[in-house]
Amino acid sequence: MKKVLVFTIFILLFSTLVLAQTVKLEVATIKNAYLAGENISVRVSLFESENKPINSQVKLTFEDVEKRNKIEKLVTPNKIESVDLGTEIPSGFWTVKAEYENIEATTDFLIESEELAEFSLNGDILTITN
């Protein structure tokens, strides 16, 4: 009988510890698309299981779809961070991955190409401005 009681208490304590260690990590960009050279606004949310914020640093990894460009930054969670990826980044789809301990979250966004020429049509006249 004592063994069953001790075993039951052990299981209850162990399950409480496992539940207490559940962490929620989310990452999202504020916009779906950005221009090259524009800062990327990112919100990283990091909470314990009881929705208490965790203020430890989170590693963000920005990577283009072809995996040729990779930029890493450390950010503080639970607020909007503005990240400068530079002006020479290629247009196309990018992924941002947030990492905290062994937990990961990802989201995608687009770097749009900047059009250097402007086209306008006034009646029968097409004007191209570079």
N, CA, C and O atoms as a Tinker XYZ file with bonds, in Angstrom:
   520  protein
     1  N      0.820000   -1.196000    0.000000    73     2
     2  CA     0.000000    0.000000    0.000000    64     1     3
     3  C      0.865000    1.262000    0.000000    63     2     4     5
     4  O      0.566000    2.231000   -0.698000    81     3
     5  N      1.951000    1.235000    0.802000    73     3     6
     6  CA     2.832000    2.395000    0.852000    64     5     7
     7  C      3.518000    2.602000   -0.497000    63     6     8     9
     8  O      3.719000    3.739000   -0.923000    81     7
     9  N      3.877000    1.508000   -1.168000    73     7    10
    10  CA     4.538000    1.623000   -2.466000    64     9    11
    11  C      3.613000    2.272000   -3.489000    63    10    12    13
    12  O      4.055000    3.088000   -4.298000    81    11
    13  N      2.343000    1.916000   -3.455000    73    11    14
    14  CA     1.373000    2.492000   -4.383000    64    13    15
    15  C      1.210000    3.978000   -4.105000    63    14    16    17
    16  O      1.132000    4.772000   -5.043000    81    15
    17  N      1.158000    4.366000   -2.852000    73    15    18
    18  CA     1.005000    5.767000   -2.475000    64    17    19
    19  C      2.238000    6.572000   -2.900000    63    18    20    21
    20  O      2.103000    7.664000   -3.453000    81    19
    21  N      3.425000    6.043000   -2.648000    73    19    22
    22  CA     4.659000    6.723000   -3.049000    64    21    23
    23  C      4.732000    6.838000   -4.565000    63    22    24    25
    24  O      5.107000    7.889000   -5.086000    81    23
    25  N      4.385000    5.791000   -5.269000    73    23    26
    26  CA     4.391000    5.803000   -6.729000    64    25    27
    27  C      3.406000    6.837000   -7.265000    63    26    28    29
    28  O      3.729000    7.564000   -8.205000    81    27
    29  N      2.238000    6.911000   -6.696000    73    27    30
    30  CA     1.216000    7.877000   -7.122000    64    29    31
    31  C      1.695000    9.304000   -6.900000    63    30    32    33
    32  O      1.515000   10.162000   -7.765000    81    31
    33  N      2.300000    9.561000   -5.756000    73    31    34
    34  CA     2.817000   10.908000   -5.472000    64    33    35
    35  C      3.926000   11.258000   -6.458000    63    34    36    37
    36  O      3.980000   12.380000   -6.961000    81    35
    37  N      4.815000   10.294000   -6.738000    73    35    38
    38  CA     5.901000   10.516000   -7.693000    64    37    39
    39  C      5.339000   10.865000   -9.073000    63    38    40    41
    40  O      5.815000   11.801000   -9.716000    81    39
    41  N      4.353000   10.134000   -9.522000    73    39    42
    42  CA     3.744000   10.395000  -10.833000    64    41    43
    43  C      3.108000   11.778000  -10.867000    63    42    44    45
    44  O      3.258000   12.494000  -11.856000    81    43
    45  N      2.414000   12.163000   -9.830000    73    43    46
    46  CA     1.785000   13.484000   -9.769000    64    45    47
    47  C      2.834000   14.593000   -9.810000    63    46    48    49
    48  O      2.669000   15.574000  -10.534000    81    47
    49  N      3.901000   14.446000   -9.046000    73    47    50
    50  CA     4.957000   15.457000   -9.044000    64    49    51
    51  C      5.649000   15.529000  -10.402000    63    50    52    53
    52  O      5.907000   16.620000  -10.911000    81    51
    53  N      5.947000   14.389000  -10.981000    73    51    54
    54  CA     6.614000   14.350000  -12.278000    64    53    55
    55  C      5.743000   14.987000  -13.360000    63    54    56    57
    56  O      6.237000   15.767000  -14.174000    81    55
    57  N      4.456000   14.659000  -13.373000    73    55    58
    58  CA     3.575000   15.239000  -14.391000    64    57    59
    59  C      3.434000   16.743000  -14.206000    63    58    60    61
    60  O      3.299000   17.471000  -15.190000    81    59
    61  N      3.462000   17.221000  -12.973000    73    59    62
    62  CA     3.404000   18.661000  -12.711000    64    61    63
    63  C      4.654000   19.339000  -13.249000    63    62    64    65
    64  O      4.561000   20.419000  -13.833000    81    63
    65  N      5.819000   18.733000  -13.066000    73    63    66
    66  CA     7.052000   19.304000  -13.586000    64    65    67
    67  C      7.047000   19.349000  -15.107000    63    66    68    69
    68  O      7.495000   20.335000  -15.693000    81    67
    69  N      6.562000   18.328000  -15.741000    73    67    70
    70  CA     6.503000   18.285000  -17.202000    64    69    71
    71  C      5.564000   19.365000  -17.717000    63    70    72    73
    72  O      5.893000   20.063000  -18.676000    81    71
    73  N      4.405000   19.510000  -17.096000    73    71    74
    74  CA     3.454000   20.538000  -17.518000    64    73    75
    75  C      4.008000   21.931000  -17.288000    63    74    76    77
    76  O      3.772000   22.833000  -18.092000    81    75
    77  N      4.745000   22.118000  -16.199000    73    75    78
    78  CA     5.287000   23.438000  -15.882000    64    77    79
    79  C      6.354000   23.870000  -16.880000    63    78    80    81
    80  O      6.625000   25.066000  -16.991000    81    79
    81  N      6.962000   22.953000  -17.602000    73    79    82
    82  CA     8.021000   23.283000  -18.523000    64    81    83
    83  C      7.529000   23.521000  -19.951000    63    82    84    85
    84  O      8.345000   23.719000  -20.851000    81    83
    85  N      6.237000   23.506000  -20.173000    73    83    86
    86  CA     5.702000   23.757000  -21.501000    64    85    87
    87  C      5.897000   25.234000  -21.851000    63    86    88    89
    88  O      5.508000   26.121000  -21.091000    81    87
    89  N      6.497000   25.478000  -23.000000    73    87    90
    90  CA     6.776000   26.835000  -23.444000    64    89    91
    91  C      6.121000   27.039000  -24.797000    63    90    92    93
    92  O      6.164000   26.158000  -25.655000    81    91
    93  N      5.508000   28.214000  -24.988000    73    91    94
    94  CA     4.892000   28.563000  -26.270000    64    93    95
    95  C      5.758000   29.606000  -26.962000    63    94    96    97
    96  O      6.035000   30.668000  -26.405000    81    95
    97  N      6.182000   29.293000  -28.182000    73    95    98
    98  CA     6.998000   30.195000  -28.979000    64    97    99
    99  C      6.293000   30.440000  -30.305000    63    98   100   101
   100  O      5.901000   29.498000  -30.994000    81    99
   101  N      6.134000   31.714000  -30.655000    73    99   102
   102  CA     5.525000   32.086000  -31.931000    64   101   103
   103  C      6.339000   33.218000  -32.553000    63   102   104   105
   104  O      6.914000   34.044000  -31.845000    81   103
   105  N      6.378000   33.246000  -33.874000    73   103   106
   106  CA     7.046000   34.333000  -34.582000    64   105   107
   107  C      6.137000   34.772000  -35.728000    63   106   108   109
   108  O      5.511000   33.943000  -36.388000    81   107
   109  N      6.072000   36.079000  -35.956000    73   107   110
   110  CA     5.255000   36.621000  -37.047000    64   109   111
   111  C      5.852000   37.942000  -37.509000    63   110   112   113
   112  O      6.359000   38.723000  -36.704000    81   111
   113  N      5.786000   38.182000  -38.810000    73   111   114
   114  CA     6.158000   39.492000  -39.327000    64   113   115
   115  C      4.918000   40.375000  -39.299000    63   114   116   117
   116  O      3.796000   39.878000  -39.395000    81   115
   117  N      5.114000   41.657000  -39.169000    73   115   118
   118  CA     3.987000   42.588000  -39.089000    64   117   119
   119  C      3.316000   42.736000  -40.450000    63   118   120   121
   120  O      2.098000   42.893000  -40.532000    81   119
   121  N      4.117000   42.685000  -41.523000    73   119   122
   122  CA     3.586000   42.735000  -42.889000    64   121   123
   123  C      3.966000   41.446000  -43.601000    63   122   124   125
   124  O      4.877000   40.738000  -43.173000    81   123
   125  N      3.275000   41.147000  -44.677000    73   123   126
   126  CA     3.595000   39.969000  -45.480000    64   125   127
   127  C      4.692000   40.234000  -46.495000    63   126   128   129
   128  O      5.346000   39.300000  -46.960000    81   127
   129  N      4.903000   41.516000  -46.851000    73   127   130
   130  CA     5.877000   41.855000  -47.885000    64   129   131
   131  C      6.625000   43.129000  -47.503000    63   130   132   133
   132  O      6.060000   44.053000  -46.918000    81   131
   133  N      7.911000   43.152000  -47.850000    73   131   134
   134  CA     8.789000   44.288000  -47.573000    64   133   135
   135  C      9.600000   44.587000  -48.822000    63   134   136   137
   136  O      9.789000   43.714000  -49.670000    81   135
   137  N     10.081000   45.831000  -48.938000    73   135   138
   138  CA    10.991000   46.201000  -50.014000    64   137   139
   139  C     12.417000   45.906000  -49.582000    63   138   140   141
   140  O     12.710000   45.907000  -48.386000    81   139
   141  N     13.307000   45.654000  -50.530000    73   139   142
   142  CA    14.717000   45.465000  -50.208000    64   141   143
   143  C     15.223000   46.713000  -49.503000    63   142   144   145
   144  O     14.974000   47.831000  -49.955000    81   143
   145  N     15.931000   46.527000  -48.402000    73   143   146
   146  CA    16.435000   47.657000  -47.626000    64   145   147
   147  C     15.498000   48.110000  -46.526000    63   146   148   149
   148  O     15.913000   48.852000  -45.635000    81   147
   149  N     14.254000   47.686000  -46.562000    73   147   150
   150  CA    13.292000   48.050000  -45.528000    64   149   151
   151  C     13.494000   47.147000  -44.306000    63   150   152   153
   152  O     13.696000   45.942000  -44.455000    81   151
   153  N     13.442000   47.722000  -43.105000    73   151   154
   154  CA    13.556000   46.912000  -41.899000    64   153   155
   155  C     12.373000   45.962000  -41.779000    63   154   156   157
   156  O     11.241000   46.324000  -42.099000    81   155
   157  N     12.641000   44.748000  -41.318000    73   155   158
   158  CA    11.608000   43.735000  -41.131000    64   157   159
   159  C     11.109000   43.837000  -39.699000    63   158   160   161
   160  O     11.886000   43.691000  -38.755000    81   159
   161  N      9.817000   44.088000  -39.534000    73   159   162
   162  CA     9.219000   44.170000  -38.198000    64   161   163
   163  C      8.721000   42.785000  -37.805000    63   162   164   165
   164  O      7.866000   42.202000  -38.471000    81   163
   165  N      9.271000   42.276000  -36.713000    73   163   166
   166  CA     8.996000   40.904000  -36.274000    64   165   167
   167  C      8.520000   40.929000  -34.831000    63   166   168   169
   168  O      9.052000   41.657000  -33.993000    81   167
   169  N      7.505000   40.117000  -34.563000    73   167   170
   170  CA     7.053000   39.938000  -33.178000    64   169   171
   171  C      7.309000   38.486000  -32.793000    63   170   172   173
   172  O      6.812000   37.560000  -33.434000    81   171
   173  N      8.092000   38.307000  -31.737000    73   171   174
   174  CA     8.365000   36.986000  -31.185000    64   173   175
   175  C      7.656000   36.911000  -29.841000    63   174   176   177
   176  O      7.886000   37.738000  -28.958000    81   175
   177  N      6.791000   35.910000  -29.695000    73   175   178
   178  CA     6.074000   35.705000  -28.433000    64   177   179
   179  C      6.636000   34.464000  -27.760000    63   178   180   181
   180  O      6.769000   33.410000  -28.382000    81   179
   181  N      6.966000   34.603000  -26.477000    73   179   182
   182  CA     7.543000   33.504000  -25.710000    64   181   183
   183  C      6.885000   33.499000  -24.332000    63   182   184   185
   184  O      7.070000   34.419000  -23.534000    81   183
   185  N      6.109000   32.436000  -24.069000    73   183   186
   186  CA     5.345000   32.349000  -22.829000    64   185   187
   187  C      5.473000   30.975000  -22.193000    63   186   188   189
   188  O      5.644000   29.964000  -22.874000    81   187
   189  N      5.386000   30.966000  -20.854000    73   187   190
   190  CA     5.281000   29.710000  -20.122000    64   189   191
   191  C      3.871000   29.173000  -20.297000    63   190   192   193
   192  O      3.015000   29.834000  -20.885000    81   191
   193  N      3.631000   27.964000  -19.782000    73   191   194
   194  CA     2.320000   27.322000  -19.942000    64   193   195
   195  C      1.196000   28.117000  -19.291000    63   194   196   197
   196  O      0.045000   28.011000  -19.713000    81   195
   197  N      1.506000   28.906000  -18.279000    73   195   198
   198  CA     0.478000   29.707000  -17.602000    64   197   199
   199  C      0.373000   31.104000  -18.206000    63   198   200   201
   200  O     -0.154000   32.018000  -17.573000    81   199
   201  N      0.874000   31.269000  -19.432000    73   199   202
   202  CA     0.866000   32.529000  -20.178000    64   201   203
   203  C      1.655000   33.641000  -19.496000    63   202   204   205
   204  O      1.348000   34.822000  -19.657000    81   203
   205  N      2.667000   33.254000  -18.737000    73   203   206
   206  CA     3.581000   34.236000  -18.161000    64   205   207
   207  C      4.694000   34.474000  -19.176000    63   206   208   209
   208  O      5.276000   33.514000  -19.679000    81   207
   209  N      5.006000   35.744000  -19.492000    73   207   210
   210  CA     6.050000   36.015000  -20.480000    64   209   211
   211  C      7.425000   35.567000  -19.986000    63   210   212   213
   212  O      7.737000   35.650000  -18.799000    81   211
   213  N      8.231000   35.093000  -20.924000    73   211   214
   214  CA     9.624000   34.747000  -20.672000    64   213   215
   215  C     10.459000   35.797000  -21.396000    63   214   216   217
   216  O     10.230000   36.054000  -22.578000    81   215
   217  N     11.416000   36.403000  -20.713000    73   215   218
   218  CA    12.186000   37.489000  -21.314000    64   217   219
   219  C     13.601000   37.087000  -21.699000    63   218   220   221
   220  O     14.473000   37.951000  -21.802000    81   219
   221  N     13.852000   35.813000  -21.913000    73   219   222
   222  CA    15.167000   35.354000  -22.370000    64   221   223
   223  C     15.345000   35.681000  -23.851000    63   222   224   225
   224  O     14.369000   35.818000  -24.588000    81   223
   225  N     16.590000   35.802000  -24.273000    73   223   226
   226  CA    16.893000   36.094000  -25.668000    64   225   227
   227  C     16.436000   34.945000  -26.574000    63   226   228   229
   228  O     16.517000   33.774000  -26.204000    81   227
   229  N     15.955000   35.305000  -27.765000    73   227   230
   230  CA    15.531000   34.343000  -28.777000    64   229   231
   231  C     16.375000   34.589000  -30.025000    63   230   232   233
   232  O     16.587000   35.734000  -30.426000    81   231
   233  N     16.849000   33.518000  -30.628000    73   231   234
   234  CA    17.649000   33.631000  -31.856000    64   233   235
   235  C     16.730000   33.599000  -33.062000    63   234   236   237
   236  O     15.911000   32.691000  -33.209000    81   235
   237  N     16.872000   34.597000  -33.924000    73   235   238
   238  CA    16.136000   34.637000  -35.191000    64   237   239
   239  C     17.108000   34.350000  -36.322000    63   238   240   241
   240  O     18.214000   34.891000  -36.360000    81   239
   241  N     16.687000   33.499000  -37.237000    73   239   242
   242  CA    17.475000   33.205000  -38.433000    64   241   243
   243  C     16.625000   33.524000  -39.652000    63   242   244   245
   244  O     15.578000   32.914000  -39.868000    81   243
   245  N     17.085000   34.487000  -40.450000    73   243   246
   246  CA    16.425000   34.870000  -41.695000    64   245   247
   247  C     17.157000   34.167000  -42.825000    63   246   248   249
   248  O     18.384000   34.217000  -42.909000    81   247
   249  N     16.388000   33.504000  -43.705000    73   247   250
   250  CA    17.019000   32.760000  -44.798000    64   249   251
   251  C     16.157000   32.856000  -46.047000    63   250   252   253
   252  O     14.936000   32.711000  -45.985000    81   251
   253  N     16.808000   33.102000  -47.185000    73   251   254
   254  CA    16.054000   33.155000  -48.439000    64   253   255
   255  C     15.682000   31.742000  -48.872000    63   254   256   257
   256  O     16.236000   30.761000  -48.375000    81   255
   257  N     14.736000   31.651000  -49.807000    73   255   258
   258  CA    14.189000   30.358000  -50.217000    64   257   259
   259  C     15.250000   29.460000  -50.849000    63   258   260   261
   260  O     15.144000   28.235000  -50.780000    81   259
   261  N     16.256000   30.048000  -51.453000    73   259   262
   262  CA    17.319000   29.264000  -52.074000    64   261   263
   263  C     18.423000   28.877000  -51.091000    63   262   264   265
   264  O     19.365000   28.171000  -51.451000    81   263
   265  N     18.301000   29.341000  -49.858000    73   263   266
   266  CA    19.259000   29.057000  -48.787000    64   265   267
   267  C     20.663000   29.557000  -49.121000    63   266   268   269
   268  O     21.657000   28.944000  -48.728000    81   267
   269  N     20.738000   30.661000  -49.841000    73   267   270
   270  CA    22.032000   31.266000  -50.183000    64   269   271
   271  C     22.397000   32.383000  -49.213000    63   270   272   273
   272  O     23.574000   32.692000  -49.026000    81   271
   273  N     21.380000   32.989000  -48.597000    73   271   274
   274  CA    21.603000   34.100000  -47.684000    64   273   275
   275  C     21.015000   33.748000  -46.324000    63   274   276   277
   276  O     19.866000   33.318000  -46.221000    81   275
   277  N     21.815000   33.936000  -45.291000    73   275   278
   278  CA    21.389000   33.599000  -43.937000    64   277   279
   279  C     21.883000   34.694000  -42.998000    63   278   280   281
   280  O     23.070000   35.019000  -42.970000    81   279
   281  N     20.950000   35.257000  -42.228000    73   279   282
   282  CA    21.273000   36.331000  -41.297000    64   281   283
   283  C     20.697000   35.949000  -39.940000    63   282   284   285
   284  O     19.522000   35.597000  -39.835000    81   283
   285  N     21.531000   36.020000  -38.894000    73   283   286
   286  CA    21.095000   35.644000  -37.551000    64   285   287
   287  C     21.118000   36.871000  -36.640000    63   286   288   289
   288  O     22.027000   37.697000  -36.714000    81   287
   289  N     20.110000   36.975000  -35.787000    73   287   290
   290  CA    19.989000   38.081000  -34.836000    64   289   291
   291  C     19.460000   37.532000  -33.510000    63   290   292   293
   292  O     18.676000   36.584000  -33.499000    81   291
   293  N     19.884000   38.122000  -32.407000    73   291   294
   294  CA    19.299000   37.837000  -31.097000    64   293   295
   295  C     18.329000   38.961000  -30.775000    63   294   296   297
   296  O     18.658000   40.137000  -30.928000    81   295
   297  N     17.125000   38.594000  -30.326000    73   295   298
   298  CA    16.108000   39.598000  -30.021000    64   297   299
   299  C     15.475000   39.301000  -28.665000    63   298   300   301
   300  O     15.563000   38.191000  -28.140000    81   299
   301  N     14.842000   40.317000  -28.125000    73   299   302
   302  CA    14.079000   40.182000  -26.894000    64   301   303
   303  C     12.637000   39.866000  -27.275000    63   302   304   305
   304  O     12.055000   40.578000  -28.093000    81   303
   305  N     12.045000   38.815000  -26.701000    73   303   306
   306  CA    10.674000   38.447000  -27.080000    64   305   307
   307  C      9.621000   39.358000  -26.460000    63   306   308   309
   308  O      9.908000   40.191000  -25.599000    81   307
   309  N      8.394000   39.168000  -26.929000    73   307   310
   310  CA     7.197000   39.819000  -26.408000    64   309   311
   311  C      7.165000   41.321000  -26.677000    63   310   312   313
   312  O      6.580000   42.095000  -25.918000    81   311
   313  N      7.796000   41.705000  -27.756000    73   311   314
   314  CA     7.691000   43.067000  -28.260000    64   313   315
   315  C      8.034000   43.036000  -29.739000    63   314   316   317
   316  O      8.578000   42.050000  -30.236000    81   315
   317  N      7.717000   44.108000  -30.437000    73   315   318
   318  CA     8.025000   44.181000  -31.867000    64   317   319
   319  C      9.468000   44.631000  -32.031000    63   318   320   321
   320  O      9.885000   45.648000  -31.476000    81   319
   321  N     10.218000   43.860000  -32.799000    73   319   322
   322  CA    11.616000   44.172000  -33.088000    64   321   323
   323  C     11.739000   44.572000  -34.551000    63   322   324   325
   324  O     11.088000   43.985000  -35.415000    81   323
   325  N     12.563000   45.561000  -34.826000    73   323   326
   326  CA    12.844000   45.986000  -36.190000    64   325   327
   327  C     14.228000   45.466000  -36.557000    63   326   328   329
   328  O     15.219000   45.807000  -35.912000    81   327
   329  N     14.289000   44.635000  -37.599000    73   327   330
   330  CA    15.534000   43.979000  -37.980000    64   329   331
   331  C     15.975000   44.479000  -39.348000    63   330   332   333
   332  O     15.206000   44.446000  -40.309000    81   331
   333  N     17.217000   44.943000  -39.427000    73   331   334
   334  CA    17.796000   45.421000  -40.679000    64   333   335
   335  C     18.536000   44.270000  -41.342000    63   334   336   337
   336  O     19.518000   43.770000  -40.794000    81   335
   337  N     18.078000   43.843000  -42.514000    73   335   338
   338  CA    18.742000   42.782000  -43.258000    64   337   339
   339  C     19.726000   43.327000  -44.284000    63   338   340   341
   340  O     20.387000   42.556000  -44.980000    81   339
   341  N     19.828000   44.634000  -44.382000    73   339   342
   342  CA    20.737000   45.251000  -45.346000    64   341   343
   343  C     20.024000   45.584000  -46.644000    63   342   344   345
   344  O     18.856000   45.245000  -46.836000    81   343
   345  N     20.740000   46.247000  -47.522000    73   343   346
   346  CA    20.139000   46.699000  -48.788000    64   345   347
   347  C     20.431000   45.757000  -49.941000    63   346   348   349
   348  O     19.801000   45.865000  -50.993000    81   347
   349  N     21.357000   44.848000  -49.773000    73   347   350
   350  CA    21.783000   43.981000  -50.872000    64   349   351
   351  C     21.132000   42.594000  -50.831000    63   350   352   353
   352  O     21.640000   41.659000  -51.451000    81   351
   353  N     20.032000   42.452000  -50.121000    73   351   354
   354  CA    19.388000   41.139000  -50.048000    64   353   355
   355  C     18.544000   40.905000  -51.297000    63   354   356   357
   356  O     17.951000   41.844000  -51.828000    81   355
   357  N     18.485000   39.679000  -51.764000    73   355   358
   358  CA    17.717000   39.388000  -52.980000    64   357   359
   359  C     16.217000   39.378000  -52.717000    63   358   360   361
   360  O     15.765000   39.075000  -51.613000    81   359
   361  N     15.465000   39.710000  -53.741000    73   359   362
   362  CA    14.015000   39.643000  -53.627000    64   361   363
   363  C     13.572000   38.188000  -53.669000    63   362   364   365
   364  O     14.317000   37.310000  -54.105000    81   363
   365  N     12.358000   37.949000  -53.214000    73   363   366
   366  CA    11.807000   36.598000  -53.206000    64   365   367
   367  C     11.295000   36.239000  -51.823000    63   366   368   369
   368  O     11.232000   37.077000  -50.924000    81   367
   369  N     10.933000   34.980000  -51.676000    73   367   370
   370  CA    10.400000   34.520000  -50.404000    64   369   371
   371  C     11.530000   34.239000  -49.417000    63   370   372   373
   372  O     12.578000   33.706000  -49.781000    81   371
   373  N     11.292000   34.608000  -48.161000    73   371   374
   374  CA    12.229000   34.407000  -47.063000    64   373   375
   375  C     11.508000   33.716000  -45.919000    63   374   376   377
   376  O     10.285000   33.793000  -45.800000    81   375
   377  N     12.273000   33.047000  -45.088000    73   375   378
   378  CA    11.752000   32.417000  -43.875000    64   377   379
   379  C     12.480000   33.003000  -42.683000    63   378   380   381
   380  O     13.690000   33.223000  -42.728000    81   379
   381  N     11.736000   33.253000  -41.617000    73   379   382
   382  CA    12.373000   33.629000  -40.353000    64   381   383
   383  C     12.050000   32.520000  -39.354000    63   382   384   385
   384  O     10.891000   32.147000  -39.167000    81   383
   385  N     13.098000   32.002000  -38.718000    73   383   386
   386  CA    12.950000   30.938000  -37.730000    64   385   387
   387  C     13.363000   31.482000  -36.373000    63   386   388   389
   388  O     14.444000   32.052000  -36.224000    81   387
   389  N     12.492000   31.302000  -35.380000    73   387   390
   390  CA    12.798000   31.681000  -34.001000    64   389   391
   391  C     13.186000   30.417000  -33.248000    63   390   392   393
   392  O     12.545000   29.377000  -33.394000    81   391
   393  N     14.247000   30.514000  -32.436000    73   391   394
   394  CA    14.711000   29.371000  -31.659000    64   393   395
   395  C     14.915000   29.774000  -30.206000    63   394   396   397
   396  O     15.555000   30.780000  -29.900000    81   395
   397  N     14.354000   28.965000  -29.326000    73   395   398
   398  CA    14.551000   29.132000  -27.884000    64   397   399
   399  C     14.700000   27.738000  -27.291000    63   398   400   401
   400  O     13.793000   26.910000  -27.384000    81   399
   401  N     15.851000   27.490000  -26.682000    73   399   402
   402  CA    16.186000   26.160000  -26.174000    64   401   403
   403  C     15.988000   25.150000  -27.305000    63   402   404   405
   404  O     16.654000   25.278000  -28.333000    81   403
   405  N     15.127000   24.171000  -27.174000    73   403   406
   406  CA    14.921000   23.184000  -28.246000    64   405   407
   407  C     13.616000   23.405000  -29.001000    63   406   408   409
   408  O     13.112000   22.492000  -29.655000    81   407
   409  N     13.073000   24.608000  -28.913000    73   407   410
   410  CA    11.780000   24.908000  -29.525000    64   409   411
   411  C     12.005000   25.836000  -30.712000    63   410   412   413
   412  O     12.812000   26.762000  -30.637000    81   411
   413  N     11.287000   25.587000  -31.813000    73   411   414
   414  CA    11.392000   26.411000  -33.016000    64   413   415
   415  C     10.012000   26.829000  -33.503000    63   414   416   417
   416  O      9.025000   26.115000  -33.323000    81   415
   417  N      9.967000   27.999000  -34.119000    73   415   418
   418  CA     8.749000   28.476000  -34.784000    64   417   419
   419  C      9.199000   29.208000  -36.043000    63   418   420   421
   420  O     10.252000   29.845000  -36.045000    81   419
   421  N      8.414000   29.123000  -37.109000    73   419   422
   422  CA     8.800000   29.771000  -38.366000    64   421   423
   423  C      7.623000   30.508000  -38.989000    63   422   424   425
   424  O      6.458000   30.221000  -38.710000    81   423
   425  N      7.966000   31.458000  -39.835000    73   423   426
   426  CA     6.987000   32.141000  -40.670000    64   425   427
   427  C      7.695000   32.599000  -41.940000    63   426   428   429
   428  O      8.922000   32.689000  -41.978000    81   427
   429  N      6.918000   32.886000  -42.973000    73   427   430
   430  CA     7.468000   33.315000  -44.256000    64   429   431
   431  C      7.047000   34.746000  -44.552000    63   430   432   433
   432  O      6.020000   35.222000  -44.067000    81   431
   433  N      7.859000   35.422000  -45.356000    73   431   434
   434  CA     7.521000   36.765000  -45.827000    64   433   435
   435  C      8.179000   36.967000  -47.183000    63   434   436   437
   436  O      8.987000   36.146000  -47.617000    81   435
   437  N      7.834000   38.057000  -47.848000    73   435   438
   438  CA     8.301000   38.330000  -49.201000    64   437   439
   439  C      9.133000   39.606000  -49.220000    63   438   440   441
   440  O      8.741000   40.620000  -48.644000    81   439
   441  N     10.281000   39.550000  -49.885000    73   439   442
   442  CA    11.043000   40.753000  -50.213000    64   441   443
   443  C     10.716000   41.063000  -51.669000    63   442   444   445
   444  O     11.082000   40.311000  -52.573000    81   443
   445  N     10.021000   42.183000  -51.884000    73   443   446
   446  CA     9.594000   42.542000  -53.234000    64   445   447
   447  C     10.745000   43.184000  -53.995000    63   446   448   449
   448  O     11.627000   43.811000  -53.409000    81   447
   449  N     10.716000   43.014000  -55.295000    73   447   450
   450  CA    11.721000   43.686000  -56.122000    64   449   451
   451  C     11.275000   45.131000  -56.324000    63   450   452   453
   452  O     10.087000   45.419000  -56.470000    81   451
   453  N     12.239000   46.016000  -56.329000    73   451   454
   454  CA    11.944000   47.433000  -56.491000    64   453   455
   455  C     11.959000   47.772000  -57.968000    63   454   456   457
   456  O     12.949000   47.545000  -58.663000    81   455
   457  N     10.847000   48.321000  -58.437000    73   455   458
   458  CA    10.769000   48.699000  -59.846000    64   457   459
   459  C     11.480000   50.028000  -60.031000    63   458   460   461
   460  O     11.187000   51.011000  -59.350000    81   459
   461  N     12.417000   50.037000  -60.963000    73   459   462
   462  CA    13.202000   51.245000  -61.190000    64   461   463
   463  C     12.593000   52.137000  -62.262000    63   462   464   465
   464  O     12.957000   53.309000  -62.363000    81   463
   465  N     11.694000   51.618000  -63.046000    73   463   466
   466  CA    11.065000   52.406000  -64.104000    64   465   467
   467  C      9.594000   52.636000  -63.772000    63   466   468   469
   468  O      8.935000   51.782000  -63.178000    81   467
   469  N      9.098000   53.801000  -64.164000    73   467   470
   470  CA     7.686000   54.129000  -63.948000    64   469   471
   471  C      7.044000   54.329000  -65.308000    63   470   472   473
   472  O      7.579000   55.040000  -66.158000    81   471
   473  N      5.897000   53.701000  -65.509000    73   471   474
   474  CA     5.171000   53.796000  -66.771000    64   473   475
   475  C      3.884000   54.571000  -66.544000    63   474   476   477
   476  O      3.164000   54.324000  -65.576000    81   475
   477  N      3.597000   55.510000  -67.440000    73   475   478
   478  CA     2.325000   56.231000  -67.359000    64   477   479
   479  C      1.783000   56.427000  -68.773000    63   478   480   481
   480  O      2.540000   56.626000  -69.723000    81   479
   481  N      0.464000   56.367000  -68.890000    73   479   482
   482  CA    -0.196000   56.496000  -70.184000    64   481   483
   483  C     -1.137000   57.690000  -70.117000    63   482   484   485
   484  O     -2.098000   57.693000  -69.347000    81   483
   485  N     -0.857000   58.694000  -70.920000    73   483   486
   486  CA    -1.698000   59.896000  -71.018000    64   485   487
   487  C     -2.245000   59.966000  -72.440000    63   486   488   489
   488  O     -1.568000   60.405000  -73.369000    81   487
   489  N     -3.482000   59.523000  -72.576000    73   487   490
   490  CA    -4.069000   59.467000  -73.907000    64   489   491
   491  C     -3.363000   58.400000  -74.734000    63   490   492   493
   492  O     -3.364000   57.218000  -74.391000    81   491
   493  N     -2.751000   58.854000  -75.849000    73   491   494
   494  CA    -2.015000   57.935000  -76.722000    64   493   495
   495  C     -0.503000   57.961000  -76.451000    63   494   496   497
   496  O      0.272000   57.359000  -77.194000    81   495
   497  N     -0.088000   58.657000  -75.388000    73   495   498
   498  CA     1.338000   58.834000  -75.142000    64   497   499
   499  C      1.761000   57.995000  -73.930000    63   498   500   501
   500  O      1.239000   58.145000  -72.825000    81   499
   501  N      2.713000   57.120000  -74.181000    73   499   502
   502  CA     3.283000   56.301000  -73.119000    64   501   503
   503  C      4.574000   56.963000  -72.662000    63   502   504   505
   504  O      5.477000   57.198000  -73.464000    81   503
   505  N      4.659000   57.264000  -71.357000    73   503   506
   506  CA     5.848000   57.874000  -70.794000    64   505   507
   507  C      6.531000   56.875000  -69.872000    63   506   508   509
   508  O      5.903000   56.297000  -68.984000    81   507
   509  N      7.823000   56.682000  -70.095000    73   507   510
   510  CA     8.627000   55.789000  -69.261000    64   509   511
   511  C      9.661000   56.642000  -68.548000    63   510   512   513
   512  O     10.480000   57.307000  -69.182000    81   511
   513  N      9.615000   56.614000  -67.218000    73   511   514
   514  CA    10.551000   57.392000  -66.410000    64   513   515
   515  C     11.448000   56.441000  -65.640000    63   514   516   517
   516  O     10.976000   55.536000  -64.952000    81   515
   517  N     12.759000   56.662000  -65.766000    73   515   518
   518  CA    13.707000   55.814000  -65.062000    64   517   519
   519  C     14.353000   56.560000  -63.931000    63   518   520
   520  O     15.188000   56.000000  -63.220000    81   519
